[in-house]
Amino acid sequence: MAGRGKAQTVLEYAAARALIDGLGLLPRRAAVAVGCRVGRLAYAFGGRLRQTGVRNLELAFPDKDAAERERILRGSFVSLGRLLAEFSQFNRATPESLRELVEYDGIEYLQAARARARA
């Protein structure tokens, strides 16, 4: 990241903020679809970021072939786009809407720990 100036940082932040705000205006389903598309575009045009991902996966998974590592990397980019879209929806999330989206196991352990803490 050497040579990154303040203007570049401000522009990158503004672009990211505009994307998050724009996704936040969409219904969740549409935002997720667009977020996945953004992830695919980021993979296609990622350049150095994609190269870094390829190298990291070579180090992490030397036993996997190049095609498998590319599949993992592409999926990671799509997943990041999806997460960006989900994040954009948080400002209007309610406990009820989150309960519909989140699947969790072991809540009884959390509840028991909270009960012990209150006692």
QUIURNOR-V695111 format. One record per residue. RES is the residue in one letter. SS is DSSP state (hx for helix, st for strand, lp for the rest). PSI is psi in whole degrees, 0 to 359 (* if undefined). BURIAL is b if it has 16 or more other C-alpha atoms within 10 Angstrom, else e. Layout:
BEGIN
RES/SS/PSI/BURIAL ; RES/SS/PSI/BURIAL
END
This chain:
BEGIN
M/lp/11/e ; A/lp/146/e ; G/lp/3/e ; R/lp/119/e ; G/lp/170/e ; K/hx/321/e ; A/hx/318/e ; Q/hx/318/e ; T/hx/316/e ; V/hx/318/e ; L/hx/318/e ; E/hx/318/e ; Y/hx/315/e ; A/hx/319/e ; A/hx/316/e ; A/hx/318/e ; R/hx/318/e ; A/hx/320/e ; L/hx/313/b ; I/hx/316/b ; D/hx/318/e ; G/hx/316/e ; L/hx/326/b ; G/hx/339/b ; L/hx/340/e ; L/lp/156/e ; P/lp/153/e ; R/hx/313/b ; R/hx/316/e ; A/hx/320/e ; A/hx/318/b ; V/hx/318/b ; A/hx/315/b ; V/hx/319/b ; G/hx/319/b ; C/hx/320/b ; R/hx/319/b ; V/hx/319/b ; G/hx/319/b ; R/hx/320/b ; L/hx/320/e ; A/hx/322/b ; Y/hx/315/b ; A/hx/323/e ; F/hx/14/e ; G/lp/337/e ; G/lp/248/e ; R/hx/325/e ; L/hx/318/e ; R/hx/319/b ; Q/hx/320/e ; T/hx/318/e ; G/hx/318/b ; V/hx/313/b ; R/hx/317/e ; N/hx/320/e ; L/hx/328/b ; E/hx/319/b ; L/hx/321/e ; A/hx/326/e ; F/lp/67/e ; P/lp/339/e ; D/lp/346/e ; K/lp/149/e ; D/lp/169/e ; A/hx/322/e ; A/hx/319/e ; E/hx/319/e ; R/hx/322/b ; E/hx/321/b ; R/hx/317/e ; I/hx/315/e ; L/hx/315/b ; R/hx/316/b ; G/hx/325/b ; S/hx/318/b ; F/hx/316/b ; V/hx/317/b ; S/hx/320/b ; L/hx/321/b ; G/hx/319/b ; R/hx/317/b ; L/hx/322/b ; L/hx/316/b ; A/hx/316/b ; E/hx/317/b ; F/hx/323/b ; S/hx/341/b ; Q/lp/354/b ; F/hx/329/e ; N/hx/341/e ; R/hx/11/e ; A/lp/146/e ; T/lp/162/e ; P/hx/323/e ; E/hx/316/e ; S/hx/326/e ; L/hx/324/e ; R/hx/328/e ; E/hx/333/e ; L/hx/328/e ; V/lp/131/e ; E/lp/130/e ; Y/lp/149/e ; D/lp/150/e ; G/lp/18/e ; I/hx/334/e ; E/hx/330/e ; Y/hx/320/e ; L/hx/315/e ; Q/hx/320/e ; A/hx/319/e ; A/hx/319/e ; R/hx/319/e ; A/hx/319/e ; R/hx/322/e ; A/hx/329/e ; R/hx/336/e ; A/lp/*/e
END
